[in-house]
């Protein structure tokens, strides 16, 4: 695919969840493109403002589980850019995130409601809130728009729980349920907005993130290509969906999983 085919110059783009594993690579690649107005958004506990400054783009703090925070974020985008053309909905509560915050991975029969609710609030309600407010701004300030929601392979298929045996983290139910919901919401929004805002979903398989050797081997044994994805391998599909090369594409779920779901 040539640069001309994936041309996104002149776009005003909001990237939510900009400091995560995929968010950072999306941000760094988009920041390299000439004449793109890019706003990075993430929670205050991250280094989103300094990371944005490092890349030479705009940054804003957001808590996607808070309606007021999302509304303020989109007001900030409007004040800085005068409007919005595209949004990448990438914020997520992940297994690694829950582990790092000290929350335990309980067995399902003992699973805490608070952890379930927190995951749904971030992964699904957060996508809804950003989509609603971003969609409103796009419709008011752009001829047409683009929305990309990031799901997960565990929103499509169930995990093989055996590969998590002996690991300090597990697959957890709220993650799968919320990511399946993101796919469903994507399809609903695509039919609601039609040609005004194209809405698609990117669904990665396992992406390497300093996992230990045993987990990498166990996961790779479940994948026809025999390995986890490198985060850079998820960039091309996002650039394609942001560009006019995908002008007749909406409501689709793009699974990038090394063939895992082909079994």
N, C-alpha and C positions, 0 to 999 in steps of 0.2 A: 504494500500500500504506500503510495507516494505522499509526500508532505501536502501536496495540493489536495489529495483526496481526503486527508484528515485535518484539513485546515479549520482551526477554531479561533483564529485571530479576531480580535474585537469583542470576544465574548466576556460577559460579566458573570463570574462563576463563584458560587459559594460551596466550599468543601467542609462538611460537618464531620467531626471525628477525624481531625486533620493530623493528630499526633500518634495515632495507632500504627500498627504494623503496616497496614495497607495505606492508611491516610498519609503517612510520611512520604511514601514513594509516589503517591498521586500528587501530593503537593510539590515535591521537588521536580517532577517531570512537567507539571503544568506551569511552574514558575519559569521554566526555560523558554516558554513559547512567547514570541514577541506579541505585544499589543493585546495581552490578556489581562483583564482586571480580576485578580484572584483574592478572595477573602477566606482565610483559614479560621475555623471555629472549633473550639473544644472546651472542656471543663476547666475551671480555674486552677485545679490541682496540677494540670499539665503545664508545659512550657510553651503553650501555643503562641503567646505574644512575642516571646523572644525568638521562637522558631520562624514565625512570619517575618520578623525583622531581619533575621539571617538570610532568608530567601528573597528579601526585597519586595514583599507583598503585604497586604493588610491582614490584621488579625483581630479576633474578638472572642471573648469568653462566652460560653453558652452551657446551660444545663438543659439537655433536651427533654428531661422528665418534668421540667417546669414550664407551664404555658407562658407565664410572664417573661421568663428568660428567653424563650424562643421568639416571642413577639418583639422584645427589645433587640435581639440579634438582627432580625429582619429590618427593623427600623434603622439600625446602624448601617446595614448594607445599603439601604436606600439613600441614607445621608451621604455615604462615601461614594457610591457608584451611580446614583440617580435611578437605579432600577436593577433588574436581575434577568439574566437569560437562562442560566443553568444552575442546577444544584445537585451535589453528590451527597446522598444520605448514608453516611458511613459510621456514625456513632454506634457503639455496641458495648454491652457488658459481656465480657468473655470469661472463659474459665480461668485464664491467667490473671485477669483483673480481679476476680473474686478471691483467688488465692492470695494475691498481693495485698488485698485489703483485709486479710485475716478471716474471711468467712469460710466455713468448712464445707466440704462436699459430702453432705449426708446421703445415706441411702434414700431411695425414693419414699419408702414407708415412713421415714422420719424427716422428710424434707421440710425445712422451715418456710412457712407462708411468706415471711418477710423477704427471703431471698428470691422466691418465685416472683413476688410482686415487683421487687426492684428490677429484676431482669426484664419483665414485661414493660415496666415503665420506661426503661431506657431503649430497649431494642424494638419495641413495637409502637407504644404510645409516642415515643420520641420521633419515630419516623412519620407517624400521623401528624404530629404538631408541626414539624418542619415542612412536610409536604403541604399542609393547609396554608401556612403563612407564606412559604416560598411561592406556592401556586398563585396566591392572591397577588403577590408583588409582580410575578412574571406576567400575569394577565393584564395588569395595570400599566406595565412599562415596556413590554416587549411584543414584537409581532407574533412570535411563537417561542416556545421554551422547551427545555430538555430537563428531565429528572431521572437520575440514576439511583436506585436503591440497592444497597449491598446486603445480600442475604448470606446463606451458608449451605453447604452440602447437607448439613444436619436439619435443614428445613425441608429437604427433599426425601432423604432416606434416614432411617434410624442408624445410630452409631453401633459399631461393633464394640460392645463394652469390654470385651476381652483384652483389647489393646491398651486399656487404661489400668489393667491390673498391675499393682506395684508402683504406679505413678503418683506424684503428689497432687494431681488434679484428675478430674473426671469429666466426662460429658454430663451435662445436667439438663433436666427437663424443661426449664423455662427458656433455655437457649433454643432448643429445637422448636418448641411451640411458637416462640416469638419470631424466629426466622421463617417458619412456614407462613406465619401471618404476614410478614413483609412481602412474600411472593403473592399472596392473595390480594393484599392492598394494592400492589403494583398493577395487577390486572384490572382491579376495580377503577383505579385512577385513570388508566389508559382509556377505558371505555367512557369515563365521565368527561375527560378533557378532549378526547378525540384528537384532531390534528392541531389543536391549540398548544398543547404541551405533550410531547412524547415522553412516555414513562416506561422505563425498562428496568430489569433487575439483573445484577451480576451475582452469581452464586459460586464462590470459590470452594474448592476442596481444601484439604489441609495445607496450610501455608507454613513453611519452616520459620520458627521464631525462637531460636536457641533451645529447641527441644533436646532432650538427652538422647543418646545414641540408641538406647533400647526402644524408645517410643518411635523414633524416626524409622527404625528397621521394621517394627511391628506395623506401623501405618503403611509404609512402602510395600509391604507384603500384601496389602489389601488393594493395591492400585496397579492396573495393567502396565503403566509406565514405570512402576517400581520405585517411586519416590514421592516426596512431598513437593509442593510447588515452591518456587522462589517468588518472592513478592513482586519482582519486576515483571513476572509473567502475567500479572493481572492488570498491567497498565494499558496494553494495546486495545483491549476490549472497551475500556473506559474512553479512550481517545476516539475510537470508532463511534461510540454512542453519542459523544459530545459533538461530533462533526455532522455535516450535511450528507456524508456518505451513508448514514443510517436514516435518511429522511423519510423512508417508508416503513420504519421499524418502530413498533410500539406494543406494549403489553407482553413483551417476551422475557423469558428467564434464561439467561446465558450461563450455562453450567461449565465451569472451568475446573475440571477435577482429575485430569490425567487418565480419564477413562473409568473412574471408580464406579459410576452408575451404569457402565456398559456391561457389567457382569450379568 
